Every structure is written in C-alpha cells, then in structure tokens.
Amino acid sequence: RWLVQIETFDPHEPFFSYDRHKVHYAKPYDGPELDWPTYGRVTESPETVQHVRDQYSALLSMCDVSLGRVLDMMDELSLWDDTMLIVCTDHGFLLGEHGWWTKMVQPWYDETIHTPLFIWDPRAKVRAKRRKSLVQTIDFGPTLLDYFGVAPTERMEGRPLGQTIASDTPVREAGLFGAFGMHVNVTDGRYVYM
C-alpha cells in the first residue's frame, strides 16, 4: 500500500530539451531562437512557428523517454498486477493553431481542453481500450481512495473511476471547466456552453 506521485513541469515553457531529442526534428532554420512563445496571437513567420513546434516536439520526446523509464520500471518490478498508474496533463497547448500561442485564449479550443489521460487499474486489467464517458481530474482523488479501500470525504465532488475503466460506466452527465478570471464552461462531452 504505497503511493508515488511524479509531478513534472514539462512539457512547459521554456522548451528545453537535450540535443539527442532535438536531432529528430532538426530542420534548417536561421531565425530567432524562440523557446517561450508569448501568450497571445501569432505574429511570427511560418518558419519561426515551425521552429517553435520542433522545439516543443523535442521536449515531448524527452518527456516520452522519461515516462518510458517509469513504464520500464513497472515491467522490471512486475508492478502491473497490483499497481494503479494514472498519466495525465492539466491542459493542452496551442502552437500556432487557430493563430494563437499557449493556453490562455478564448474560446477554448479542443487543443487546450482535451487532455491526454490513461489509467491502468489492475483490478479491471483493461488495456488498449478508449472510453467515451466524461471524466475530470476531480475524479482522481476518489479513484485512488477507492483503489485503497478508503471512502471519499463528504466534500469530494469527483467520482471513483473503477467502473468507468472496467466497462465505460458514466460517472457524470456534464463537467465544468474554465480558467481563473475567464470563461466558466459546462460540457456534456459533445457541446460546450460558455
């Protein structure tokens, strides 16, 4: 009965990575070095936009290698039989799509709100399956407590995801999302009301 949380800042500005990752995306470029785009409209040339995307891709490759080290350790220690694994991010990122940089643009585009999430639950042993049920990060706490046989607190609004993982059982009809000082939105997974 143990818990390890690995919180990484990357992928995030500045888009730093090692040369061994950058080599996969190396293209001729003689413009300004830009590894931290402004939070706003794209005003840079298409070549600079591509350079930023390449820098970000190299950073993602670096993150993938680090995640791979965790997965390899799960293999090495035979943890898949009794260890839950949750991999997620807190938001997406615009790299020039829709003419914008970063995450702070309204309306919220799918690139910023549809975030990667995968969960391995050894109780269900479901792998390589996509679920359609709407879930949110507030469900992680109750999911972990449920895994350890602990009831959620009264104030927790999230729901355990064990049955969602096992059989795509929905835990909610709609979810709220937004950003401080900006829009608050509600979605049913198909439509968004802002």
Buried (B, 14 or more C-beta within 10 A) or exposed (E): EEEEEEEEEBBEBEBBBEEEBBEEBEEEEEEEEBBBBEEEEBEBEEEBBBBBBBBBBBBBBBBEEEEEEEBEEBEEEEBBEEBBBBEEEEBBBBBBBEEBBBBBBEEBBEBBBEBEBEBBBEEBEBEEEEBEBBBBBBBBBBBBBBBEEEEBEEEBEBBBBBBBBBEEEBBBEEBEBBBEEEEEBEBEBEEBEE
